[in-house]
Amino acid sequence: MIQLPQPDAAVLARRGAIVEALRAALPGAVIDDPAETRAYECDALSAYRCAPLAVVLPRSTEEVARLLRLCHDLRVPVVPRGAGTSLAGGSMPTQDAVVIGLSRMTEVLEIAPEDRLIRVQAGRTNLSVSGAVDGLGFFYAPDPSSQLACAIGGNIAMNSGGAHCLKYGVTTNNLLGARVVLMDGSVVDLGGPMGEGPGLDLLGVICGSEGQLGIVTEATLRILPKPAGARPALIGFDAAETAGACVAAIIRAGIIPVAIEFMDAPCIKATEEFSGAGYPDCQALLIVEVEGTPPEIDEQLALIRDIAMTFDPVAFRESRSADESARIWKGRKSAFGAMGSMGDYICLDGTIPVTALPTVLSGIGDLSRQYGLAVSNVFHAGDGNMHPLIIYDANTPGDLDRAEALGADILRLCVQVGGCLTGEHGVGIEKRDLMAEQFAPADLEAQMLVKDAFDPHWLLNAAKVFPLDVSAPRRDRRLNRPADAA
C-alpha cells in the first residue's frame, strides 16, 4: 500500500488560525468546510484520498504570491493543483497541506500568431488553448487523453504528452516560457517568447518537476500551423508481439507518423462493446495517422502498408474519408471509458525503447498470469509510452495490493529494458518508492539538492517523487520532528 507521511501535528493544531490568515489574505477564495474540501481529497488516482487542511482558489499571479508568502512564513505545506486529473497522485493533498488550485486562472493573455505563440494563465485547459487559436489556423500540439479537462499548469508540472507527441514532442518541447511563484512568494520569469535564452535552463528544470519547485501561473506556449490534412490507417494483427515489431519497423524505416496507437485484444473487445467502432476481430491493432498534403499522405500510407504486409496483418484499413477517420479513432478515444466497464483499474505509465515493445508485451503477459489479474494495453506505441491497465476488484480484500505489486513489477521490467518509470503521468505518490529502481543514491541526492535550492523548507508537494525514507531527513528538518515519523 502507498504510504503518506504523518501530518504535522503543530500545523493541525493551528488550523483555525491558518484558515483565518488565508481568509484575510484572500477573502472569498478559501474553502475549509469539510463537506466542500472533499472534492479536493484526491486526483485521478482515486484509490487514495486525504482531505486537505484548506483549499484556496486565487485568480492571479499576485494572489498566488501572497498565499505562498503567507504559507512560507507560517511553515504550512502547500500542494499545487491544476484540474486534478493527475493519474499518479501528484496533486493529492496531505492532511496538513493547503491546496492552491488554479481553476479560476483561465485567461488568454496574449496571442501572437506571427511569433507562433500564445500566453495563458496556467489553469486554462489544454484543449481550449488549441480552441483559442483554431480560427487563426494554428493548434497546440501536446494532447493528453484528458485534454478536455486537464490544465496547462498540470501539463507543465508532469511534462505531459499525448498521441501526437510522436511527431511534435511533449510539453517541454512546446513550452517557451513560464511565470513561476517560488515558495517564499517571489515571482520569476523563465524562458521567454523566443524560447531558449542565456543562462541556466531553469525552464527545463521547472517542466516536469511535479509542483515541487514553484507554482507556474502563466505559460508561453508554441503554437503550430494546422497541417493541410491527416488520415489514419488501422492495422490488425494476430499477436500483440507482432504489432510491437511492426511499430519498431515503421520507426526504423525513418517514417514519423503523427501518431501510432496500440490496443490489445481485451481493449478491442471492450471498446467494441462500448462504442461499436467496427474494429476487426484480432489480438492487437495499431492506428497509424500521418499528415500533410493529399499526395504526402498517400505516399506515407503506402510505405506503412508495405511495411505492415511483411508482418501478415489480419486487417489493413486505410481511411478514405472524414467519416471513416472518425470511426477508426472512435474506439481509441473511448478506450479508457470502455475499460471502466471491465472493473476497477490502475493505469500505469512506463516508457521503453520502441525496439523493446515485443519483449515487454510478452513479459506483461507472463506477469499477468503470475498474479492472476488481467492486464489490458492501450498506449502511444510510437514513442514507447506504455499504459498497461491492471483490472482488479476494489471490493475484494487484497486485490488492490496485488494490483499495485503487479504494477511495480511491470514498471521494473520497463526500467530493465532501458526505459523509465514515467512518460507523461509523473511520479507522484504512485511510483515514488520505485525511484530507487531507476536512480542511484547519488542521482536522487542531486535531484533533492535542486529542491533544496528552490524550496529550502520542503513545503511544496514534499511527499511526492522521492521515496519517503530518502526524503525523510529533509522533511523532518522542516517539521522539526523525529525522522521515523514517515
C-alpha positions as CSV (number, residue, x, y, z in Angstrom):
1,M,0.0,0.0,0.0
2,I,1.2,3.5,-0.7
3,Q,2.0,5.4,2.4
4,L,1.7,9.1,3.2
5,P,3.8,10.8,5.9
6,Q,2.2,11.6,9.2
7,P,0.7,15.1,9.2
8,D,2.5,17.8,11.2
9,A,0.6,18.0,14.5
10,A,1.8,21.5,15.1
11,V,0.2,22.7,11.8
12,L,-3.0,20.8,12.6
13,A,-3.2,22.4,16.0
14,R,-3.0,25.9,14.3
15,R,-5.7,25.0,11.7
16,G,-8.1,27.7,12.8
17,A,-5.5,30.5,12.9
18,I,-4.1,29.4,9.5
19,V,-7.5,29.4,7.8
20,E,-8.3,32.9,9.2
21,A,-4.9,34.1,7.9
22,L,-5.7,32.7,4.5
23,R,-9.1,34.3,4.5
24,A,-7.7,37.6,5.5
25,A,-5.1,37.4,2.7
26,L,-7.6,36.3,0.0
27,P,-11.3,37.0,1.0
28,G,-13.8,34.9,-0.8
29,A,-11.3,32.4,-2.1
30,V,-10.9,30.0,0.8
31,I,-12.7,26.6,1.2
32,D,-12.4,25.0,4.6
33,D,-15.8,23.3,5.1
34,P,-15.1,19.5,5.3
35,A,-18.0,18.8,3.0
36,E,-16.6,21.1,0.4
37,T,-12.9,20.1,0.7
38,R,-13.9,16.5,-0.1
39,A,-13.9,17.5,-3.7
40,Y,-10.1,18.0,-3.4
41,E,-9.2,14.9,-1.3
42,C,-7.9,13.0,-4.3
43,D,-7.0,13.4,-8.0
44,A,-7.5,10.7,-10.7
45,L,-5.5,8.2,-8.6
46,S,-8.8,7.8,-6.7
47,A,-7.8,4.7,-4.7
48,Y,-6.1,7.1,-2.3
49,R,-7.8,10.1,-0.5
50,C,-6.9,12.6,2.1
51,A,-8.8,15.8,2.9
52,P,-6.6,18.9,3.0
53,L,-6.4,21.5,5.7
54,A,-7.9,24.0,3.4
55,V,-8.3,24.9,-0.3
56,V,-7.6,28.4,-1.8
57,L,-8.6,29.4,-5.4
58,P,-6.6,32.5,-6.5
59,R,-7.2,34.4,-9.7
60,S,-3.8,35.9,-10.4
61,T,0.0,35.6,-10.1
62,E,-0.1,38.3,-7.4
63,E,-2.7,36.3,-5.4
64,V,-0.6,33.1,-5.6
65,A,2.4,35.0,-4.5
66,R,0.5,36.4,-1.5
67,L,-0.6,32.9,-0.5
68,L,2.8,31.3,-0.8
69,R,4.5,34.0,1.1
70,L,1.9,33.5,3.9
71,C,2.3,29.7,4.0
72,H,6.1,30.1,3.8
73,D,6.1,32.4,6.9
74,L,3.7,30.1,8.7
75,R,5.6,27.0,7.7
76,V,2.5,25.4,6.2
77,P,2.9,22.7,3.5
78,V,1.3,23.5,0.1
79,V,0.0,21.2,-2.7
80,P,-0.5,22.9,-6.1
81,R,-3.4,21.6,-8.1
82,G,-4.4,22.2,-11.8
83,A,-7.5,20.3,-12.8
84,G,-6.9,17.3,-10.6
85,T,-6.5,14.8,-13.5
86,S,-3.1,13.5,-12.3
87,L,-3.1,9.7,-12.6
88,A,-0.1,9.3,-10.2
89,G,-1.3,11.2,-7.1
90,G,0.7,14.2,-7.9
91,S,-1.9,16.6,-6.7
92,M,-3.2,14.5,-3.8
93,P,-3.1,16.6,-0.6
94,T,-1.9,15.7,2.8
95,Q,-3.9,16.5,5.9
96,D,-1.7,19.4,7.0
97,A,-1.5,21.0,3.5
98,V,-3.2,23.9,1.9
99,V,-4.2,23.2,-1.7
100,I,-3.7,26.1,-4.0
101,G,-6.0,25.4,-7.0
102,L,-5.6,27.1,-10.4
103,S,-9.1,26.5,-11.7
104,R,-10.0,30.2,-11.7
105,M,-6.9,31.2,-13.7
106,T,-8.1,30.5,-17.2
107,E,-7.5,33.8,-19.1
108,V,-5.8,34.0,-22.5
109,L,-3.2,36.8,-22.0
110,E,-1.7,37.1,-25.5
111,I,-2.0,35.6,-28.9
112,A,0.8,36.3,-31.4
113,P,0.4,34.1,-34.5
114,E,3.3,35.9,-36.3
115,D,5.6,34.8,-33.5
116,R,3.8,31.4,-33.2
117,L,2.9,31.7,-29.5
118,I,0.1,32.0,-27.1
119,R,0.4,33.2,-23.4
120,V,-2.2,31.8,-21.0
121,Q,-2.9,31.5,-17.3
122,A,-2.0,28.1,-16.0
123,G,-5.5,27.0,-15.1
124,R,-6.6,27.0,-18.8
125,T,-7.4,23.6,-20.2
126,N,-5.2,22.0,-22.8
127,L,-7.9,21.7,-25.4
128,S,-9.1,25.3,-25.0
129,V,-5.6,26.5,-25.9
130,S,-6.0,25.0,-29.4
131,G,-9.5,26.3,-29.4
132,A,-8.3,29.9,-28.8
133,V,-6.1,29.8,-32.0
134,D,-8.1,27.4,-34.2
135,G,-9.7,30.2,-36.1
136,L,-6.2,31.5,-37.0
137,G,-5.2,28.2,-38.5
138,F,-3.0,27.1,-35.5
139,F,-3.0,24.5,-32.8
140,Y,-1.1,23.5,-29.6
141,A,0.5,20.1,-30.2
142,P,0.7,18.2,-26.8
143,D,-2.7,16.4,-26.5
144,P,-3.0,14.3,-23.3
145,S,-6.1,12.0,-23.4
146,S,-7.5,14.2,-20.6
147,Q,-7.1,17.3,-22.7
148,L,-10.7,18.3,-22.4
149,A,-10.2,18.7,-18.6
150,C,-6.5,18.9,-17.8
151,A,-4.9,22.3,-17.1
152,I,-1.8,23.7,-18.7
153,G,-0.2,24.2,-15.3
154,G,-0.6,20.5,-14.6
155,N,0.7,19.6,-18.1
156,I,3.9,21.6,-17.3
157,A,4.2,20.0,-13.8
158,M,4.1,16.5,-15.3
159,N,5.7,17.3,-18.7
160,S,2.6,15.7,-20.3
161,G,2.5,14.1,-23.7
162,G,-0.3,12.6,-25.8
163,A,-1.0,10.8,-29.1
164,H,0.5,13.4,-31.4
165,C,3.7,13.8,-29.4
166,L,5.5,11.2,-31.5
167,K,6.0,13.9,-34.1
168,Y,5.7,17.2,-32.1
169,G,7.3,16.3,-28.8
170,V,5.9,16.6,-25.2
171,T,5.2,19.7,-23.2
172,T,8.8,20.7,-22.6
173,N,9.3,20.8,-26.4
174,N,6.4,23.2,-26.8
175,L,6.9,25.4,-23.7
176,L,8.7,28.7,-24.4
177,G,8.4,30.5,-21.1
178,A,6.7,30.5,-17.7
179,R,6.0,32.8,-14.8
180,V,6.6,30.9,-11.6
181,V,5.9,31.8,-8.0
182,L,8.5,30.4,-5.6
183,M,7.6,29.2,-2.1
184,D,8.8,32.4,-0.5
185,G,6.4,34.4,-2.7
186,S,9.0,35.7,-5.1
187,V,7.9,35.8,-8.8
188,V,10.4,34.8,-11.6
189,D,10.1,34.7,-15.3
190,L,11.8,31.8,-17.0
191,G,12.4,31.4,-20.8
192,G,10.5,33.8,-23.0
193,P,8.8,34.3,-26.3
194,M,11.9,33.3,-28.3
195,G,12.4,30.0,-26.4
196,E,15.9,29.2,-25.1
197,G,17.6,32.2,-23.6
198,P,21.0,32.9,-22.0
199,G,21.9,31.4,-18.6
200,L,20.9,28.2,-17.0
201,D,17.9,26.3,-18.5
202,L,15.7,26.7,-15.4
203,L,12.6,26.4,-17.5
204,G,13.7,22.9,-18.3
205,V,14.1,22.3,-14.6
206,I,10.6,23.5,-13.8
207,C,8.9,21.5,-16.5
208,G,8.3,18.0,-15.1
209,S,9.2,19.0,-11.5
210,E,5.7,18.0,-10.3
211,G,5.0,21.2,-8.4
212,Q,7.9,20.8,-6.1
213,L,10.0,23.8,-7.1
214,G,7.3,26.5,-7.6
215,I,3.8,27.1,-8.9
216,V,3.5,28.0,-12.6
217,T,0.9,30.7,-13.0
218,E,1.4,31.8,-16.7
219,A,2.8,29.9,-19.6
220,T,4.0,31.0,-23.0
221,L,3.3,28.1,-25.5
222,R,4.5,27.4,-29.0
223,I,1.6,27.1,-31.5
224,L,1.9,25.5,-34.9
225,P,0.1,25.9,-38.2
226,K,-2.5,23.2,-38.7
227,P,-1.5,20.6,-41.3
228,A,-3.2,20.5,-44.7
229,G,-4.8,17.2,-43.8
230,A,-4.4,14.0,-41.8
231,R,-5.6,10.4,-42.3
232,P,-5.3,7.2,-40.2
233,A,-4.9,3.6,-41.2
234,L,-6.0,0.7,-39.0
235,I,-3.8,-2.5,-38.9
236,G,-4.9,-5.7,-37.1
237,F,-2.6,-8.5,-36.0
238,D,-2.9,-12.0,-34.6
239,A,-0.4,-11.3,-31.8
240,A,0.5,-8.3,-29.7
241,E,4.2,-9.0,-30.1
242,T,3.8,-8.8,-33.9
243,A,2.1,-5.4,-33.6
244,G,5.0,-4.3,-31.4
245,A,7.5,-5.5,-34.0
246,C,5.6,-3.6,-36.8
247,V,5.9,-0.4,-34.8
248,A,9.6,-0.8,-34.5
249,A,9.9,-1.5,-38.2
250,I,7.9,1.7,-39.1
251,I,10.1,3.9,-36.9
252,R,13.3,2.1,-38.2
253,A,12.3,2.9,-41.8
254,G,12.5,6.6,-41.0
255,I,8.8,7.3,-41.2
256,I,7.5,9.7,-38.4
257,P,3.7,9.4,-38.3
258,V,1.9,11.9,-36.2
259,A,0.6,9.1,-34.0
260,I,0.9,5.3,-33.6
261,E,-1.6,4.0,-31.1
262,F,-1.8,0.4,-29.8
263,M,-4.7,-1.6,-28.5
264,D,-4.7,-5.3,-27.4
265,A,-7.5,-7.9,-27.6
266,P,-9.2,-7.1,-24.2
267,C,-9.2,-3.4,-25.0
268,I,-10.5,-4.0,-28.6
269,K,-13.4,-6.1,-27.2
270,A,-14.3,-3.6,-24.5
271,T,-14.2,-0.6,-26.9
272,E,-16.3,-2.5,-29.5
273,E,-19.0,-3.2,-26.9
274,F,-18.8,0.4,-25.7
275,S,-18.6,2.3,-28.9
276,G,-19.3,0.0,-31.8
277,A,-16.3,1.4,-33.8
278,G,-16.2,-1.6,-36.1
279,Y,-12.8,-2.9,-35.2
280,P,-11.6,-6.3,-36.6
281,D,-11.6,-9.4,-34.5
282,C,-7.9,-9.7,-33.8
283,Q,-5.3,-9.9,-30.9
284,A,-3.9,-6.4,-31.4
285,L,-4.4,-3.4,-33.6
286,L,-2.4,-0.2,-34.5
287,I,-3.9,3.1,-35.5
288,V,-1.2,4.9,-37.5
289,E,-2.0,8.5,-38.6
290,V,0.0,10.6,-41.0
291,E,-0.5,14.2,-42.1
292,G,0.4,16.6,-44.9
293,T,-0.9,17.3,-48.3
294,P,-3.0,14.6,-50.0
295,P,0.0,13.3,-52.1
296,E,2.2,13.3,-49.0
297,I,-0.4,11.4,-47.1
298,D,-0.8,8.8,-49.9
299,E,3.0,8.3,-50.1
300,Q,3.4,7.8,-46.3
301,L,0.4,5.4,-46.0
302,A,1.7,3.4,-49.0
303,L,5.1,2.9,-47.2
304,I,3.4,2.0,-44.0
305,R,1.2,-0.6,-45.9
306,D,4.3,-2.1,-47.4
307,I,6.0,-2.5,-44.0
308,A,2.8,-3.8,-42.4
309,M,2.3,-6.5,-45.1
310,T,5.7,-8.1,-44.1
311,F,4.0,-9.0,-40.8
312,D,1.0,-10.7,-42.3
313,P,-1.7,-8.5,-40.7
314,V,-5.2,-9.9,-40.4
315,A,-6.6,-6.5,-41.5
316,F,-5.4,-3.3,-43.1
317,R,-8.0,-0.5,-43.4
318,E,-6.9,2.9,-44.8
319,S,-9.2,5.8,-44.2
320,R,-10.6,7.5,-47.4
321,S,-13.0,10.0,-45.7
322,A,-13.5,12.1,-42.7
323,D,-16.3,9.8,-41.5
324,E,-14.0,6.7,-41.8
325,S,-11.2,8.5,-39.9
326,A,-13.7,9.4,-37.1
327,R,-14.8,5.7,-36.9
328,I,-11.2,4.5,-36.8
329,W,-10.4,6.9,-33.9
330,K,-13.8,6.3,-32.2
331,G,-12.8,3.2,-30.3
332,R,-9.4,4.5,-29.2
333,K,-10.8,7.8,-27.9
334,S,-13.3,5.9,-25.8
335,A,-10.9,3.2,-24.6
336,F,-10.4,4.4,-21.1
337,G,-14.1,4.8,-20.5
338,A,-14.7,1.4,-22.0
339,M,-12.1,-0.2,-19.8
340,G,-14.1,1.1,-16.8
341,S,-16.8,-1.4,-17.7
342,M,-14.4,-4.3,-17.1
343,G,-13.8,-3.3,-13.4
344,D,-11.6,-1.1,-11.4
345,Y,-8.2,-0.4,-12.9
346,I,-4.8,1.1,-12.4
347,C,-3.4,2.9,-15.4
348,L,0.4,2.6,-15.5
349,D,2.8,4.9,-17.4
350,G,6.1,3.2,-18.2
351,T,8.2,4.2,-21.2
352,I,10.5,1.8,-23.1
353,P,12.7,1.8,-26.3
354,V,10.4,1.0,-29.2
355,T,12.5,-2.0,-30.1
356,A,11.7,-3.5,-26.7
357,L,7.9,-3.5,-27.3
358,P,7.7,-7.2,-28.3
359,T,9.7,-8.3,-25.2
360,V,7.8,-6.1,-22.8
361,L,4.4,-7.0,-24.1
362,S,5.3,-10.7,-23.7
363,G,6.7,-10.0,-20.2
364,I,3.5,-8.2,-19.2
365,G,1.5,-11.3,-20.3
366,D,3.7,-13.5,-18.1
367,L,3.3,-11.2,-15.1
368,S,-0.5,-11.0,-15.6
369,R,-0.7,-14.8,-15.5
370,Q,1.6,-14.9,-12.5
371,Y,-0.5,-12.5,-10.4
372,G,-3.9,-13.8,-11.7
373,L,-5.0,-10.3,-12.7
374,A,-6.0,-9.2,-16.2
375,V,-3.9,-6.5,-17.9
376,S,-5.0,-4.6,-21.0
377,N,-2.8,-2.5,-23.1
378,V,-3.6,0.7,-24.9
379,F,-0.8,3.2,-25.4
380,H,1.2,5.5,-27.5
381,A,3.3,2.9,-29.3
382,G,5.3,5.2,-31.5
383,D,7.3,6.8,-28.7
384,G,7.2,3.7,-26.4
385,N,4.9,5.3,-23.8
386,M,3.0,2.3,-22.4
387,H,-0.2,2.5,-20.4
388,P,-1.0,-1.1,-19.2
389,L,-4.3,-1.1,-17.4
390,I,-4.4,-3.6,-14.5
391,I,-8.0,-4.8,-13.8
392,Y,-8.9,-5.6,-10.2
393,D,-11.9,-5.5,-7.9
394,A,-11.7,-2.8,-5.3
395,N,-14.3,-4.7,-3.2
396,T,-12.2,-7.8,-2.9
397,P,-9.8,-7.6,0.1
398,G,-6.2,-7.7,-1.1
399,D,-6.9,-7.1,-4.8
400,L,-5.6,-3.5,-4.7
401,D,-2.4,-4.7,-3.1
402,R,-1.9,-7.4,-5.7
403,A,-2.6,-4.9,-8.5
404,E,0.0,-2.5,-7.1
405,A,2.6,-5.2,-6.8
406,L,1.9,-6.3,-10.4
407,G,2.2,-2.7,-11.5
408,A,5.5,-2.3,-9.7
409,D,6.9,-5.4,-11.5
410,I,5.7,-4.1,-14.9
411,L,7.5,-0.8,-14.2
412,R,10.6,-2.6,-13.1
413,L,10.5,-4.5,-16.4
414,C,10.4,-1.1,-18.2
415,V,13.5,0.0,-16.4
416,Q,15.3,-3.3,-17.0
417,V,14.9,-2.9,-20.8
418,G,16.3,0.6,-20.8
419,G,13.1,2.6,-20.2
420,C,11.9,4.7,-17.4
421,L,9.1,4.8,-14.8
422,T,7.0,7.5,-16.4
423,G,6.4,9.1,-19.8
424,E,3.8,11.7,-19.1
425,H,1.9,10.9,-15.8
426,G,4.7,11.8,-13.5
427,V,5.9,10.0,-10.4
428,G,3.6,11.4,-7.7
429,I,3.0,9.0,-4.9
430,E,2.3,6.1,-7.2
431,K,5.9,5.5,-8.4
432,R,7.7,7.4,-5.6
433,D,9.0,4.3,-3.9
434,L,10.2,2.8,-7.2
435,M,12.6,5.7,-7.9
436,A,15.4,3.7,-6.4
437,E,14.9,1.1,-9.1
438,Q,16.0,3.7,-11.7
439,F,18.2,6.1,-9.8
440,A,21.3,5.5,-7.7
441,P,21.5,7.3,-4.3
442,A,23.8,9.9,-5.8
443,D,21.2,10.6,-8.6
444,L,18.4,11.1,-6.0
445,E,20.7,13.3,-3.8
446,A,21.5,15.6,-6.8
447,Q,17.7,16.0,-7.6
448,M,17.0,16.7,-3.9
449,L,19.7,19.4,-3.9
450,V,17.8,21.2,-6.6
451,K,14.7,21.1,-4.5
452,D,16.7,22.4,-1.5
453,A,17.7,25.4,-3.6
454,F,14.1,26.3,-4.7
455,D,12.3,25.2,-1.5
456,P,14.7,25.0,1.5
457,H,12.0,24.2,4.0
458,W,10.5,21.4,1.8
459,L,7.0,22.9,1.9
460,L,5.9,22.4,-1.7
461,N,4.4,19.0,-2.5
462,A,7.1,17.4,-0.4
463,A,5.6,13.9,0.0
464,K,5.8,13.2,-3.7
465,V,8.5,12.0,-6.2
466,F,11.2,11.0,-3.7
467,P,10.9,7.8,-1.6
468,L,9.8,8.8,1.9
469,D,12.7,7.1,3.7
470,V,15.1,9.0,1.4
471,S,13.5,12.4,1.8
472,A,12.6,12.0,5.5
473,P,15.7,13.9,6.9
474,R,14.9,16.9,4.8
475,R,11.1,16.8,5.5
476,D,11.8,16.2,9.2
477,R,14.2,19.2,9.3
478,R,11.3,21.3,8.2
479,L,8.8,19.8,10.6
480,N,11.3,19.6,13.5
481,R,10.2,16.2,14.5
482,P,11.9,12.7,14.7
483,A,13.0,11.1,11.4
484,D,10.8,8.0,12.0
485,A,7.6,9.9,11.5
486,A,7.4,8.9,7.9
